[in-house]
Amino acid sequence: MASDTGTGAGNDPDLPVVTVQHDGWQEIVLNRPAVRNAIDGPLGEHLAAAISAANASSDTRVVLLRGAGGAFCSGLDLKAFNAQPAPEWLPRFASIWRAAHRALFECRKPIVTALERYAINGGAALALAGDLLVAGETAFVQIGEVRQGMAAPYNVAWLRLRHSEALTARLVLTGRRFPGPELEALGIASATAPDDAVVSSAATLAEELAGYPPDALVRIKTTLRAYGPQNADAWFDLATGADPLAPRLAPRPVS
């Protein structure tokens, strides 16, 4: 991995999302390792802010999104979502989660995601939001909402942005685990790496991309997106608005 050039100003290591700036690229790290980087309101808010800042930064040409502690993301923090009394952010979570995905959608810089161990449900949606996914050999994506009696709108939206309806159905209707080599064979992962080299492999890719001529990556990603939806909210509304049973039930573990 390239040597660090420091963290962003005011970057507190106790925050749920932290950043590390390198030469031309930036790591954005989901930073709740004690709960396997599970998603709650503060993580969603800080992720949206970090992605937006990287998108606006002239020092960042590539983003590397990963999880702390050797795992990408275990999905929603069920304990937090079902806590009594309810956390103050819970009534706002739909808008928080939309803002995080809007920031990912609107990011003009390529996003490399480093999939260690697993990306489950909401965590899978974050992994699939990346433009290039590097997966560990035994790491897996699981979109398991179907096993919970729930919809998976953001997973569907990201998969349909890049893949066919048939491939999307294979992941979201079965609810099973798709390991790294299978993700690569399906064209979802761009590469696999040994489990202990996922982050370093993703960092090498990010560093390589960041070394290309200035603005080339933004110009190419903009051209790629010209063939698809132009408005993040309109795109995500297709998925979130299609569920006739929304609002959904309280989150439950995946079987």
N, C-alpha and C positions, 0 to 999 in steps of 0.2 A: 504494500500500500504506500502511496505517496506520503511524504512527511507532512504533518499538520503545519499550517501556517497560523493557527490560533482559532479561537472560537469567536462567535459574533459578540458584539458589545452587549454586556449585561446578560450573557448566556449562563444561566444558573444550572448547575448539573443536577439539581433536584427537580427541575421542571419536567413535565410529562413528555415534552419533546425538546431535544437539544440539537444544536447544529455545530458542525465543524467545517471551517472554510479551508480548502486546499487551493492549490494553484489552478484556478480556472474551473473548479468544481466544488460542490458542497455536499457534505453528508447531512441528512436530516434523519434523526434517530428517534424512534418511538422509545420512550425512556421510562417504562414502568415494569422493569424486569421481575419484580417480586410477584406480579400477577400476570407474567408472560405477555406484557405489553397490551393488556386488555384495554378496550376502548371505554372511556367515560367522557363526560362533557368537557372537562379541562383539556384532555388529550386532543379532542376534536378541534377545540378553539386554538390551541397552540399549533396544531398541524396546519390549519388553514393559514395562520399568520406566518409560519415558517416557509411554506410553499410560496405564498404571495411575495414575501421578502426576497426569496431566491429568484423568483421570476423577474423582480424589478432590479436586481443587483447586476451591475456591469462587471462585477468580479466573478460571476457564476455563469458558466455556459452549460453545465450539466449538473443534475441533481442525482444523488444516490440516496434512496430511501431504504432504511433497514430498521431492525429492532435491536434493542439492547439485550445482553444476556444470552445470546445464542438462539433466540427464537424471533420470528417475525411478529406475529400477532395472533392471540388466541380468540379474538372476537370480542363481543361486548362483555363488559365487566358485570356479570350477573349479580354479584353481591351489591354493587353500587346501584344498579338499576332497580333492585328490589328492596333497597334499604328503607327502614322506617325510623324517623321521618324521612320523606323523600328528599334527595339532594336538591338544592336550589336550581340547578341547571336542567333537571329532568323535564320540566314543561317546555324548555327551549331546545331539547336535544334534536328534534327533527330539523330545525333551522341550523343548528350547529353542524350536524352531519352533512347537510346539504352544502353549507359553506365550505367544508373541508373538500368535498368532491368537486365543487365548483372551482376551487383554487387549483386542484389537480388537473381538471379539464382545461382550464385557461392558461396553464403554465406553458409558455412558449419554448422553454428549455427541455431537452430530452430528460426523461426520468428513468433511471435504472433502479430496479428493485432487487434486493438481495434476499431471497427466500431461504431462511434457515428454519429448520425443524417443522414449522407449520404456519399456514395462514388459513384461518377458519372463519366462515361466515362474514361478518363485517371486516375482519382482517383480510379475508380473501379479496374483498372488493378493493382494498388498498393495494394489495399486491398486483391485482389485475389492472390497476390504474396506470402502472408504469408502462413506458414505451418498450423497454427491454427488461426481461425478467431472467435473472440468473438464479437457478434453483439447486439446492443441495440434492445429492443422490438419493437420500432417504427422506428429504423434506416433502411435504405434500400440501396441496390446496384442497380444502373441503368446503363446499357450499352446501351446508347441511340444513338449511332452513326448512326444506321440504319434510324433514324428519321431525320438525317441531310444529308443523302445521302453520308455517309462516311463509311469507313471500320473501324474495331475495332481490329487491328492485335494483340496487346499485351494482350487484354482481351481474345481473342481466344486462343492465345498461352498458357496463364496461365491456362485457363479452360481445354484445351485439355491435358495439362501436368498431370492433376489430375482427370479429369472426362470424361464421354463419349461424343461422338459427339451429341447424342440426347439431353443431358442435356445442353451442350454448345449452341446448336441451340435454345433451349428454352429461354436462357437469351439474346443471341445476336440478334436473328431475331425478337423478339417481341419488344425490346427496352423499356419494361415496368419496373416499380419499383418492386423489390423483397424484401419485409420486412424481418427483422431478423428471426421471427419464420419460415417463408417459407424457408429461406436460411438454417436454421438448419434442417428442414425436408428433404431438397434436399441433405443434406450432404456437403454443401458448408461451412456453419458455423459449428464450433465444439460445440458452446454453444451460448445461448442468455442470456442477463442480463437486469435488469431494466435500463432504459435510464440513470439514474443518478448514475449507478454503473458499467458502461461498463469498464472504465479505471481501477477501483479498482479490478474488477473481472479478467481482463486481467493481471494486475500486480500480483495478487495472483497466477495465473497460471504460469506466468514467474518465479516468486520466487520459486514455487514448483519444476518446471523443473530444475532450476539452482541448487537446493539442491541435485540432483541426483549425483551419483559418477562421478568424472571427466572423460571426454572423451566419456562417454556413449552416450550422445546425438549426438555428431559428428559422432560416429561410426554407430549409427542407421540411421541417416539421409543420410550418405554416402551409406549405404546398400540400403535404399529406392530408392535413385537416380540411383543405379546401374541397375535398371530395366527400366530406361527411357533414354532420350537423355543425352549425356555427354558433349556436347558443346553448350554453351548458344547462340552464334551467329548463329550456324547452325539451332538451334531450332526456334529462332525468325525469321530467314530468311524465313522459311517455310511460316510464316504468312505475313510478310511484302512484300515478293516477290510474293505472290499469288494475290495481288490486281492489276488488269490490268489498273486501272485508276490512280494509283499513278504517280506523287505526288498528294496529296489530296487537296481539296478546303480549303480555310481559315476557321478556326473553327467558328461555329455558335452555338447559344444556343439550348439546347434540348427542344423540345416542350412537 
